[in-house]
């Protein structure tokens, strides 16, 4: 699974939210900030990459994701873990703690989840 461009991710987020949609509905979900032809092109690229599929209704197509948000997130986090944190969750959490991106209370909540799994 390859990393998506920012625009591809934006469209995937719209499709994950909508579940299934025509290109015009995706464009509307993006508040019409992306031209219809661009949305259509990116959707075709996502389909070629294997992220989405479609159901034909005459000449129009309704698109739906075949990769879940969780599957994509897992792949992306796994790659970041490997490239930036030497495959260490400890290194990753330490990084966020040092950058003050995670609070002590949030860490306690994470520890509680870990303890409950045992």
C-alpha positions in Angstrom: 0.0 0.0 0.0 1.5 3.3 -1.1 1.3 6.6 0.8 -1.3 8.9 -0.7 -0.9 12.5 -1.7 -2.5 15.1 0.5 -5.4 15.5 -2.0 -5.8 11.8 -2.3 -6.1 11.5 1.5 -8.6 14.4 1.5 -10.8 12.5 -1.0 -10.4 9.2 0.9 -11.5 11.0 4.2 -14.5 12.2 2.3 -15.3 8.7 1.1 -14.7 7.2 4.5 -17.1 9.7 5.9 -19.8 9.3 3.2 -19.4 5.5 2.8 -20.3 5.7 -0.9 -20.6 8.7 -3.1 -20.7 10.1 -6.6 -17.9 12.4 -7.6 -20.1 15.5 -7.2 -21.0 14.4 -3.7 -17.3 14.0 -2.9 -16.7 17.5 -4.3 -19.5 18.9 -2.2 -18.0 17.2 0.9 -14.8 19.1 0.2 -16.9 22.3 0.2 -16.4 22.6 -3.6 -12.8 23.7 -2.9 -11.5 21.3 -5.5 -12.6 21.5 -9.1 -14.9 18.6 -10.3 -12.4 17.5 -13.0 -9.6 17.3 -10.4 -11.8 15.3 -8.0 -12.8 12.9 -10.8 -9.1 12.4 -11.8 -8.0 11.8 -8.3 -10.8 9.3 -7.8 -9.7 7.4 -10.9 -6.2 7.3 -9.6 -7.4 6.0 -6.2 -9.3 3.3 -8.0 -6.2 2.3 -10.0 -4.2 2.2 -6.8 -6.7 -0.2 -5.3 -8.1 2.1 -2.6 -11.6 2.5 -3.9 -14.0 0.8 -6.3 -17.2 1.7 -8.0 -20.7 0.6 -8.9 -21.9 1.8 -12.4 -25.2 3.5 -12.9 -25.3 4.0 -16.6 -22.6 6.5 -17.4 -22.1 7.6 -13.9 -20.3 5.8 -11.1 -20.8 5.6 -7.4 -17.5 5.2 -5.5 -16.8 3.4 -2.2 -13.6 2.7 -0.3 -12.2 -0.8 -0.2 -9.5 0.1 2.2 -10.7 1.1 5.6 -9.4 4.2 7.4 -8.0 1.9 10.1 -6.1 -0.2 7.5 -4.6 2.9 6.0 -3.8 4.4 9.4 -2.1 1.2 10.5 0.1 1.1 7.4 1.0 4.8 7.8 1.8 4.5 11.5 3.8 1.4 10.9 5.9 3.1 8.3 6.5 6.2 10.5 7.4 3.8 13.4 10.0 2.2 11.2 11.5 5.3 9.6 11.5 7.7 12.6 11.3 5.6 15.8 13.4 2.5 15.1 10.2 0.3 15.4 9.9 1.4 19.1 6.5 2.5 20.5 8.5 3.7 23.5 10.6 6.0 21.3 7.4 7.3 19.7 5.6 8.0 22.9 8.8 9.6 24.4 9.0 11.9 21.4 5.4 13.1 21.8 6.0 13.6 25.6 9.1 15.6 24.9 7.3 17.7 22.3 4.5 18.2 24.9 2.0 16.6 22.4 0.7 14.1 25.0 -0.2 14.9 28.7 0.5 12.8 31.8 -3.3 12.2 32.1 -3.4 10.8 28.5 -0.4 8.6 29.3 -2.2 7.3 32.4 -5.2 6.5 30.2 -3.0 4.6 27.8 -1.4 2.6 30.7 -4.9 1.8 32.0 -5.8 0.4 28.6 -2.6 -1.7 28.6 -3.2 -3.0 32.1 -6.8 -4.0 31.3 -5.6 -6.1 28.3 -3.4 -8.3 30.5 
